[in-house]
Amino acid sequence: MSDFTFLKGDKNWWRQAVVYQIYPRSFKDFNGDGIGDLRGIISKVPYLSSLGIDAVWMSPFYPSALADGGYDVDDYRDIDPRIGTLAEFDELVDELHKANIRLIVDIVPNHSGSNHVWFQEALKAAPGSPERNRYIFRDGKGENGEIRPSELTSHFGPTAWTRITEPDGSPGQWYMHLFASEQPDWNWDNPEVRADFEKTIKFWCDRGVDGFRVDVAHALIKDLANGHLPERSSYDVEVMKDDGTDDLFDRDEVHEIYASWRRIFNEYDPPRMGVAEAWVHANRRPPYASEKGLGQSFNFDMLGTGWDAKEVKRIAKYNLTAAEKSGSSTTWVQDNHDVIRHVTRFGLPEVTNFFDWYGKNRFRAQVDLGLGTARANAFTAMLLALPGSSYIYQGEELGLPEVLDIPAEDMQDPQFFRNPDLGLSRDGCRVPLPWERTGSSFGFGSNGSHLPQPAWFGGYSVEAEDGVDGSNLEFYRRALHTRRGLLTDESISWKNHLFNSKIVHFERANGWQSITNFGEKPVPLPKGEVVLTSQPLVGGKLGPNTTAWIVSVPAKLTSDDGTLITIGAAAAMFDSSVDAGGAVDGGGFGGDGGASAS
Ligand code: GLC
């Protein structure tokens, strides 16, 4: 097991960390079975280290029938044999820790996989038995129980109820699943379920993991007392109550569970961290992020924004203030395994609901990848400069576009099969990574890949971009290493531009400024040393769709080997021609910097 004593001490490591998400089945296939594995990840630790990330978040790697890409967990305390072994897991933890990279694992507490031993026991046991009481079984309505217990729909569509066949062969009870039918929901009112998850948390903490990403963290507790069953579509934040009394989501009692996990986290040095995937009303995120709870909660607000300076500023300010109130730091996310890759998203025609658009237009997409990539990288630099932690999804650093033309017969996402009319699928962002320009699966493995890779993938490979000036990979590396050197406390000052509302501009406590041009015309830069641009400057100015980082006072940069680099040697005054508003709000959260230009 991992001896990670050298990482002890810093209990706040996560607050402004850059976390790189690995979707294990699509990262690197070492044994040539077409599925990524732990050995593959171990072989790429030097690559991860070269990026300048602080932590890895691994999506599920547990034994699973893969009905939902591993989010159908059949055993929470083991490794899928196609992915590796516990010994390899320990080796991975060691290798990451040696490279000074923390490890966050995904935990899926709302539902198990249907091959979980307890679900199999429940199927074999009688209605009303303790075995059935670990899940949510109900009798059907109608004379013979043939009508499902309620009109609750699954997030993947259509219904959230599946009927079982009783051991004697007769049509039987129904069980609830907010997702696919292979993902039966746990009954969290059952103390056995709670105790088992505590055991799981301890199991991985003891193996040296540094934190947990908690899947669907807001759904565990449901109001099912006195025969009540929700009759609605699941997962719709719009219709969810925002006072802790919704019958399906975000009930106040869920925080008792996270308080008990927190007690476990705090038994370790440093305390383990948790980050909630909780799709709740924004005002309801703080308890998940509290230090009595998981510690951090995802804000996904940037995933739905278009190229809109005003909206971006609003989201940034709102989330920074909210995180400060909960004593946490916020998270910035542009990409993950559930959403369309952001270079593609930003290259789509302007539409408000990208998820809808994608479903309806997948096969005739008109994507302007040049524009999309420019905007995506400008966004990345802007988000990396904001206080808080940044979550990056594998392949994002390569500028990898969404694969839009996966044939229906190759699709794996249950969302695709359960809702055929919508054409929705998350497979396009889960296609295995290209490591080499050519060859079998572009260096992903030696024997193909579990989702088909398009012919153009090699052009986005690590081999094609490594060490190449101007490549996406080198831009990410430079951004992450520069950020590391500039990182300072979590205060921020917003700078207003009275005559140009299409600029997002802020400064951190040490004079590190980030300025993004959302407009159509180049804008002058503030004085100081330009330490990063997402695209070359245009005649010394910041062109459209570009972010620049400027250090306006002498700042000390620490390089990775600990040497100090001084940049911006002469103190530079802020250029008043750029900042017509002029006022800085004194480093507080969410202030508007005085003038009302946003
Ligand atoms: C989360 C995961 C998603 C999964 C779902 C059900 O939203 O990110 O991939 O399908 O939970 O576990």
Residues whose N, C-alpha, C, O or C-beta is under 5 A from the ligand:
A	BS01	GLC	D68 Y71 F179 D215 V216 D338
